[in-house]
Amino acid sequence: DLFKIASNFKGGGHRMASAYSDNGSLRTIINNLKKYIKDNI
């Protein structure tokens, strides 16, 4: 469910298509996403 991931980072959308914006470095964004997915999915 992509919405669960995006909403954690103050984004939105729905189950199959969601997005959010982030001003961090690409490395930081990827690390944050990996950590969230590992801890929650």
PDB file with one MODEL, atoms N, CA, C and O in Angstrom:
MODEL        1
ATOM      1  N   ASP A   1       0.844  -1.178   0.000  1.00  0.00           N
ATOM      2  CA  ASP A   1       0.000   0.000   0.000  1.00  0.00           C
ATOM      3  C   ASP A   1       0.891   1.242   0.000  1.00  0.00           C
ATOM      4  O   ASP A   1       1.411   1.636   1.044  1.00  0.00           O
ATOM      5  N   LEU A   2       1.064   1.849  -1.154  1.00  0.00           N
ATOM      6  CA  LEU A   2       1.942   3.013  -1.278  1.00  0.00           C
ATOM      7  C   LEU A   2       1.474   4.209  -0.464  1.00  0.00           C
ATOM      8  O   LEU A   2       2.292   5.023  -0.037  1.00  0.00           O
ATOM      9  N   PHE A   3       0.163   4.328  -0.244  1.00  0.00           N
ATOM     10  CA  PHE A   3      -0.345   5.454   0.531  1.00  0.00           C
ATOM     11  C   PHE A   3       0.214   5.452   1.950  1.00  0.00           C
ATOM     12  O   PHE A   3       0.527   6.513   2.490  1.00  0.00           O
ATOM     13  N   LYS A   4       0.343   4.282   2.556  1.00  0.00           N
ATOM     14  CA  LYS A   4       0.877   4.205   3.924  1.00  0.00           C
ATOM     15  C   LYS A   4       2.294   4.761   3.986  1.00  0.00           C
ATOM     16  O   LYS A   4       2.654   5.453   4.939  1.00  0.00           O
ATOM     17  N   ILE A   5       3.085   4.461   2.982  1.00  0.00           N
ATOM     18  CA  ILE A   5       4.465   4.961   2.950  1.00  0.00           C
ATOM     19  C   ILE A   5       4.463   6.468   2.718  1.00  0.00           C
ATOM     20  O   ILE A   5       5.105   7.207   3.464  1.00  0.00           O
ATOM     21  N   ALA A   6       3.755   6.927   1.702  1.00  0.00           N
ATOM     22  CA  ALA A   6       3.741   8.358   1.373  1.00  0.00           C
ATOM     23  C   ALA A   6       3.163   9.192   2.506  1.00  0.00           C
ATOM     24  O   ALA A   6       3.678  10.270   2.802  1.00  0.00           O
ATOM     25  N   SER A   7       2.105   8.715   3.141  1.00  0.00           N
ATOM     26  CA  SER A   7       1.480   9.503   4.206  1.00  0.00           C
ATOM     27  C   SER A   7       2.398   9.633   5.410  1.00  0.00           C
ATOM     28  O   SER A   7       2.328  10.628   6.132  1.00  0.00           O
ATOM     29  N   ASN A   8       3.250   8.658   5.636  1.00  0.00           N
ATOM     30  CA  ASN A   8       4.225   8.762   6.724  1.00  0.00           C
ATOM     31  C   ASN A   8       5.177   9.931   6.498  1.00  0.00           C
ATOM     32  O   ASN A   8       5.681  10.518   7.455  1.00  0.00           O
ATOM     33  N   PHE A   9       5.422  10.269   5.239  1.00  0.00           N
ATOM     34  CA  PHE A   9       6.322  11.364   4.880  1.00  0.00           C
ATOM     35  C   PHE A   9       5.539  12.609   4.441  1.00  0.00           C
ATOM     36  O   PHE A   9       6.049  13.429   3.677  1.00  0.00           O
ATOM     37  N   LYS A  10       4.304  12.744   4.927  1.00  0.00           N
ATOM     38  CA  LYS A  10       3.427  13.899   4.661  1.00  0.00           C
ATOM     39  C   LYS A  10       3.023  14.021   3.192  1.00  0.00           C
ATOM     40  O   LYS A  10       2.833  15.123   2.677  1.00  0.00           O
ATOM     41  N   GLY A  11       2.897  12.878   2.533  1.00  0.00           N
ATOM     42  CA  GLY A  11       2.442  12.847   1.147  1.00  0.00           C
ATOM     43  C   GLY A  11       1.015  12.344   1.080  1.00  0.00           C
ATOM     44  O   GLY A  11       0.305  12.322   2.085  1.00  0.00           O
ATOM     45  N   GLY A  12       0.604  11.943  -0.099  1.00  0.00           N
ATOM     46  CA  GLY A  12      -0.756  11.464  -0.258  1.00  0.00           C
ATOM     47  C   GLY A  12      -0.938  10.670  -1.525  1.00  0.00           C
ATOM     48  O   GLY A  12       0.020  10.375  -2.240  1.00  0.00           O
ATOM     49  N   GLY A  13      -2.171  10.331  -1.791  1.00  0.00           N
ATOM     50  CA  GLY A  13      -2.503   9.546  -2.966  1.00  0.00           C
ATOM     51  C   GLY A  13      -3.456   8.436  -2.592  1.00  0.00           C
ATOM     52  O   GLY A  13      -4.370   8.632  -1.792  1.00  0.00           O
ATOM     53  N   HIS A  14      -3.241   7.275  -3.171  1.00  0.00           N
ATOM     54  CA  HIS A  14      -4.061   6.106  -2.848  1.00  0.00           C
ATOM     55  C   HIS A  14      -3.192   4.861  -2.917  1.00  0.00           C
ATOM     56  O   HIS A  14      -1.983   4.954  -3.133  1.00  0.00           O
ATOM     57  N   ARG A  15      -3.795   3.709  -2.736  1.00  0.00           N
ATOM     58  CA  ARG A  15      -3.072   2.447  -2.589  1.00  0.00           C
ATOM     59  C   ARG A  15      -2.080   2.162  -3.720  1.00  0.00           C
ATOM     60  O   ARG A  15      -0.984   1.664  -3.463  1.00  0.00           O
ATOM     61  N   MET A  16      -2.445   2.468  -4.953  1.00  0.00           N
ATOM     62  CA  MET A  16      -1.613   2.102  -6.093  1.00  0.00           C
ATOM     63  C   MET A  16      -0.769   3.251  -6.658  1.00  0.00           C
ATOM     64  O   MET A  16       0.130   3.009  -7.464  1.00  0.00           O
ATOM     65  N   ALA A  17      -1.037   4.474  -6.257  1.00  0.00           N
ATOM     66  CA  ALA A  17      -0.267   5.614  -6.770  1.00  0.00           C
ATOM     67  C   ALA A  17      -0.240   6.714  -5.716  1.00  0.00           C
ATOM     68  O   ALA A  17      -1.262   7.335  -5.424  1.00  0.00           O
ATOM     69  N   SER A  18       0.921   6.942  -5.158  1.00  0.00           N
ATOM     70  CA  SER A  18       1.087   7.951  -4.113  1.00  0.00           C
ATOM     71  C   SER A  18       2.420   8.646  -4.292  1.00  0.00           C
ATOM     72  O   SER A  18       3.302   8.152  -4.996  1.00  0.00           O
ATOM     73  N   ALA A  19       2.565   9.811  -3.641  1.00  0.00           N
ATOM     74  CA  ALA A  19       3.811  10.566  -3.768  1.00  0.00           C
ATOM     75  C   ALA A  19       3.996  11.472  -2.562  1.00  0.00           C
ATOM     76  O   ALA A  19       3.067  11.720  -1.792  1.00  0.00           O
ATOM     77  N   TYR A  20       5.216  11.956  -2.421  1.00  0.00           N
ATOM     78  CA  TYR A  20       5.523  12.986  -1.434  1.00  0.00           C
ATOM     79  C   TYR A  20       6.748  13.740  -1.911  1.00  0.00           C
ATOM     80  O   TYR A  20       7.478  13.269  -2.783  1.00  0.00           O
ATOM     81  N   SER A  21       6.973  14.922  -1.331  1.00  0.00           N
ATOM     82  CA  SER A  21       8.134  15.748  -1.679  1.00  0.00           C
ATOM     83  C   SER A  21       9.117  15.740  -0.526  1.00  0.00           C
ATOM     84  O   SER A  21       8.726  15.630   0.636  1.00  0.00           O
ATOM     85  N   ASP A  22      10.386  15.855  -0.851  1.00  0.00           N
ATOM     86  CA  ASP A  22      11.429  15.878   0.175  1.00  0.00           C
ATOM     87  C   ASP A  22      12.591  16.702  -0.351  1.00  0.00           C
ATOM     88  O   ASP A  22      12.961  16.579  -1.518  1.00  0.00           O
ATOM     89  N   ASN A  23      13.168  17.537   0.494  1.00  0.00           N
ATOM     90  CA  ASN A  23      14.292  18.376   0.095  1.00  0.00           C
ATOM     91  C   ASN A  23      15.636  17.804   0.521  1.00  0.00           C
ATOM     92  O   ASN A  23      16.666  18.450   0.328  1.00  0.00           O
ATOM     93  N   GLY A  24      15.645  16.617   1.091  1.00  0.00           N
ATOM     94  CA  GLY A  24      16.894  16.004   1.531  1.00  0.00           C
ATOM     95  C   GLY A  24      17.704  15.488   0.357  1.00  0.00           C
ATOM     96  O   GLY A  24      17.253  15.506  -0.788  1.00  0.00           O
ATOM     97  N   SER A  25      18.906  15.029   0.664  1.00  0.00           N
ATOM     98  CA  SER A  25      19.742  14.426  -0.379  1.00  0.00           C
ATOM     99  C   SER A  25      19.129  13.095  -0.802  1.00  0.00           C
ATOM    100  O   SER A  25      18.387  12.477  -0.039  1.00  0.00           O
ATOM    101  N   LEU A  26      19.436  12.666  -2.000  1.00  0.00           N
ATOM    102  CA  LEU A  26      18.905  11.404  -2.501  1.00  0.00           C
ATOM    103  C   LEU A  26      19.282  10.261  -1.568  1.00  0.00           C
ATOM    104  O   LEU A  26      18.457   9.389  -1.293  1.00  0.00           O
ATOM    105  N   ARG A  27      20.500  10.258  -1.087  1.00  0.00           N
ATOM    106  CA  ARG A  27      20.953   9.201  -0.173  1.00  0.00           C
ATOM    107  C   ARG A  27      20.105   9.174   1.102  1.00  0.00           C
ATOM    108  O   ARG A  27      19.712   8.104   1.566  1.00  0.00           O
ATOM    109  N   THR A  28      19.827  10.351   1.665  1.00  0.00           N
ATOM    110  CA  THR A  28      19.023  10.433   2.884  1.00  0.00           C
ATOM    111  C   THR A  28      17.595   9.966   2.631  1.00  0.00           C
ATOM    112  O   THR A  28      17.023   9.235   3.440  1.00  0.00           O
ATOM    113  N   ILE A  29      17.025  10.383   1.517  1.00  0.00           N
ATOM    114  CA  ILE A  29      15.662   9.982   1.173  1.00  0.00           C
ATOM    115  C   ILE A  29      15.576   8.465   1.033  1.00  0.00           C
ATOM    116  O   ILE A  29      14.668   7.842   1.584  1.00  0.00           O
ATOM    117  N   ILE A  30      16.502   7.878   0.310  1.00  0.00           N
ATOM    118  CA  ILE A  30      16.504   6.424   0.120  1.00  0.00           C
ATOM    119  C   ILE A  30      16.669   5.712   1.449  1.00  0.00           C
ATOM    120  O   ILE A  30      15.965   4.738   1.718  1.00  0.00           O
ATOM    121  N   ASN A  31      17.588   6.178   2.287  1.00  0.00           N
ATOM    122  CA  ASN A  31      17.792   5.551   3.591  1.00  0.00           C
ATOM    123  C   ASN A  31      16.541   5.646   4.456  1.00  0.00           C
ATOM    124  O   ASN A  31      16.183   4.685   5.137  1.00  0.00           O
ATOM    125  N   ASN A  32      15.873   6.798   4.436  1.00  0.00           N
ATOM    126  CA  ASN A  32      14.640   6.953   5.212  1.00  0.00           C
ATOM    127  C   ASN A  32      13.548   6.011   4.712  1.00  0.00           C
ATOM    128  O   ASN A  32      12.843   5.397   5.512  1.00  0.00           O
ATOM    129  N   LEU A  33      13.408   5.896   3.400  1.00  0.00           N
ATOM    130  CA  LEU A  33      12.416   4.975   2.836  1.00  0.00           C
ATOM    131  C   LEU A  33      12.737   3.531   3.197  1.00  0.00           C
ATOM    132  O   LEU A  33      11.848   2.782   3.600  1.00  0.00           O
ATOM    133  N   LYS A  34      13.989   3.136   3.058  1.00  0.00           N
ATOM    134  CA  LYS A  34      14.389   1.766   3.403  1.00  0.00           C
ATOM    135  C   LYS A  34      14.093   1.453   4.860  1.00  0.00           C
ATOM    136  O   LYS A  34      13.576   0.383   5.177  1.00  0.00           O
ATOM    137  N   LYS A  35      14.421   2.389   5.748  1.00  0.00           N
ATOM    138  CA  LYS A  35      14.183   2.173   7.174  1.00  0.00           C
ATOM    139  C   LYS A  35      12.692   2.044   7.456  1.00  0.00           C
ATOM    140  O   LYS A  35      12.271   1.151   8.191  1.00  0.00           O
ATOM    141  N   TYR A  36      11.895   2.931   6.876  1.00  0.00           N
ATOM    142  CA  TYR A  36      10.451   2.865   7.101  1.00  0.00           C
ATOM    143  C   TYR A  36       9.891   1.528   6.613  1.00  0.00           C
ATOM    144  O   TYR A  36       9.121   0.880   7.321  1.00  0.00           O
ATOM    145  N   ILE A  37      10.276   1.121   5.414  1.00  0.00           N
ATOM    146  CA  ILE A  37       9.771  -0.136   4.850  1.00  0.00           C
ATOM    147  C   ILE A  37      10.212  -1.314   5.709  1.00  0.00           C
ATOM    148  O   ILE A  37       9.407  -2.194   6.014  1.00  0.00           O
ATOM    149  N   LYS A  38      11.471  -1.339   6.097  1.00  0.00           N
ATOM    150  CA  LYS A  38      11.987  -2.440   6.925  1.00  0.00           C
ATOM    151  C   LYS A  38      11.244  -2.526   8.257  1.00  0.00           C
ATOM    152  O   LYS A  38      10.911  -3.619   8.714  1.00  0.00           O
ATOM    153  N   ASP A  39      10.986  -1.382   8.875  1.00  0.00           N
ATOM    154  CA  ASP A  39      10.352  -1.356  10.195  1.00  0.00           C
ATOM    155  C   ASP A  39       8.841  -1.569  10.163  1.00  0.00           C
ATOM    156  O   ASP A  39       8.249  -1.930  11.179  1.00  0.00           O
ATOM    157  N   ASN A  40       8.212  -1.350   9.010  1.00  0.00           N
ATOM    158  CA  ASN A  40       6.747  -1.349   8.976  1.00  0.00           C
ATOM    159  C   ASN A  40       6.095  -2.315   8.005  1.00  0.00           C
ATOM    160  O   ASN A  40       4.877  -2.489   8.042  1.00  0.00           O
ATOM    161  N   ILE A  41       6.859  -2.937   7.153  1.00  0.00           N
ATOM    162  CA  ILE A  41       6.224  -3.805   6.155  1.00  0.00           C
ATOM    163  C   ILE A  41       6.736  -5.224   6.292  1.00  0.00           C
ATOM    164  O   ILE A  41       6.321  -6.106   5.540  1.00  0.00           O
TER     165      ILE A  41
ENDMDL
END
